[in-house]
Amino acid sequence: MTTEPGQVYLVDLGIAAKTRPMLVVSRRDEDAPRALAVCAPITTSTRDSEYEVSIGKPKFLHETSYVNVQGMQAIQHHELKRMIGRLPDANLQKVKGVIEWLFDIDAKK
């Protein structure tokens, strides 16, 4: 399995026996040494934090939602239950910008 940035999967994180949408933020890598994808959770609640990116209400989600980059984690490919959609490129670029801010990365240097 190869994942791509912007894909949204349902993932069972073992919390309250429910699945959560997770956004793949790691790069596409067909030769990765491990079957992992770095993902950020998508939530419908916000704390109005700089760690959250509003993504509106994509067709594949039921409510206005937010990507919480502070909650990023590596997910094993077998835990990615089902791809439910793909985030529009403009929203993905916003998420990447917040990830750069989170890690204090200046991509322009």
N, C-alpha and C positions, 0 to 999 in steps of 0.2 A: 504494500500500500504506500502510495506517495501522497502527501498532503500539500496544499498550497496556501499561501497567505490569503486571508479573506474568506476561506471556507468556514462555515458554521456547522458544528456537529452537536448532537445531543450526547451528553456524557453523564454517566452515573458516578457521582462523586461520593456516594455512600452517605449522603446527608438527607435524612428524613425520607429515605426510599424514593427519591424522585430524580429525574434527569434534569440537567441544566444545559442550556445552550452555551457553547464555548467557541470562541473565535480563534482560528489558527493564525498565529502571528509569526511563526518561524518560517524561514525560507524554504522553498522547494529544494529537496536534496535527494535525488534518487539513489545516491551512494552513501547515505548516512550510516554511521557505524551502529546506531541503535534505532529501533522502531519507535521513536518518540516525536511528538509534535509539541511545541511550546504554544500554549493556549491561554487566552484571557476569558474570564467568565463574563457572561452577559446577564444583566439584571434589570428588573423593572423599577427597583428602588434606587434613589440617588441620595447622596449626602452633600451634593453640590461641591464636590471635591475636584481638585485639579487632576486627580488620578482617574477620573471618569470622563468618558467621551460619549456624548449624546449621539445616538445613531437613528433617532426618530423611530418610526414603526415600519421596518422592512416588511415586505409581503409575507415572509415566512414566520414572522413573530406576531403575537396577538396584541401586544401593547407597546407603547413608547418605551424604548430600552436604552441601556447605557453599557459600555464596555468598561470594566474595572481593571485597568492595567496593573494595579497594585496586587491583584489576585492571580497574576500569571503563574502557570505551573506547567511542568512537563507531563504530558499525558501519553501513555502507551497506546500505540495504534489500535490494539484490540479493545481498548476502552472507548474508542470513538464509535458509538453505537450506530448513528445514522446521520448522514449529511442532510441538513434541512434547507440550506441555502448558501448564498454567497453575498458578502457585504459589498455594497457599491465601492468602487475604487476611491471616490472622494472621501468616504468615511474611513476606509482603511488607511489612507494617507494621514488623516487626523489622528488615528490611533497610533500610527508609527511616530508621529511628531510627539505625542505624549510619552511614548516609550523612550524616545531620545531624551526628553526632559527628565523622566524618571531616573535614568542612568547617567544623567549629566553628560550626554554625548553631543558633541557639536559636529554634525555630519559635514559641515562646510569647511572644516579645517583640513 
